[in-house]
Amino acid sequence: MNRQNVLILVRDLMFRSKIDAAAENIGVDAFYGSDLGKARELCETLKPGVIIVDLSDANFPSLEVAQTAREAAPAAILTGFASHVELKMLAAARDAGFSKVLSRSEFTAQLPALLAAARR
């Protein structure tokens, strides 16, 4: 089976290690972008099946990320996560067109399924 690409816009090392372990277990390749410019470049070259975004990181504003993803990788499932108390941030991501918007705990619990979606 071919390995599929997942673009990860997460700089938090704790979440990166969780994502790396889950991606390896599932058989998808995780690529990381550190800012919006790198995210665009990776979207264009990788055409990822899934894009995961830490909405709490100011380097990844939801509206700009959604626009970048829709232009460069329109078929990607765009998933964002943030703290459950960041209601405005979560709502802004929904309004921007994210496919899924989750709290951090939901993201952690659903991580294997979110990554597996890249293989479909």
C-alpha positions, 0 to 999 in steps of 0.5 A: 500500500502506498504511504500518503502524506499528511501536512502538520502545522504544529510546532508544539513538541509534545504534539509532534511526538504524538503525531509522529508515533501515530503516523508511523503506526498507521503508515502515513508520512508526516511533514511539518510546516513552521509558518504559512509560507512553508505550509503553502510550499508543502501543500503545492508539492505534497498534495496532502490528504490531511492537513492538521493545524494547531490553531493556538499557534499565531503562525497559523491563523485559521483564515489564511491557512484555510485559504492556502489549503483550499488553493494548493490542496483543495481535496485535503481534509483540513483539521484544526485543534485548540484548547476547549476554552478558546471558543472564538478561535475554534469558531473562527476555524469553523467559519474559515472552512475547516473540515473538522475543529476539535479541542486538544483532548478530542484531537488526541483521542481521534488522532489515529482516525484523523491520520488514517483519513489520508489513506482513503 
